[in-house]
C-alpha cells in the first residue's frame, strides 16, 4: 500500500510540462483537453479548456484567450486521487499550480 499524498496549496511546478493535447469539437464549441501526469503528486490528470477562459487559473484576471496560442496554460492539478487535507471546496487535485506547454499546431487534428 502506498503512502497518502497530502494536499498542498503552495506547491508549484513552474517548468512547462508536455501533455498530450486533443481537440474536441461539438456542434457549437471547440475545446481542448490536455492529459498528462502531475509531477508534484505523480497522479494522472486531464484538464479541459475552451476559448474565452482566463489565462491564469489562480491569482487575478489577465485577459481571456480567444484561441490557442504560444502562451503556456496554467492550471491547478486536476487528478482524481484523494489527497489528505484537501479542502471540501476543492473537488480534485493535490493543490499544485502547474504550467502546461501550449498545443502544437502541426499535429493534425490537435491544435
ZIQUIQUI-V687375 format. One record per backbone hydrogen bond with DSSP energy under -1.0 kcal/mol. CO is the residue of the C=O (numbers start at 0). NH is the residue of the N-H. If there is no record, write none. Layout:
BEGIN
co nh
CO NH
CO NH
END
This chain:
BEGIN
co nh
4 83
7 10
10 96
12 98
16 100
19 34
21 32
23 30
28 25
30 23
31 48
32 21
33 46
34 19
35 44
37 41
42 37
44 35
46 33
48 31
49 52
52 64
62 54
64 51
72 99
74 97
78 92
82 85
83 6
86 89
93 7
95 76
96 12
97 74
98 16
99 72
106 109
END
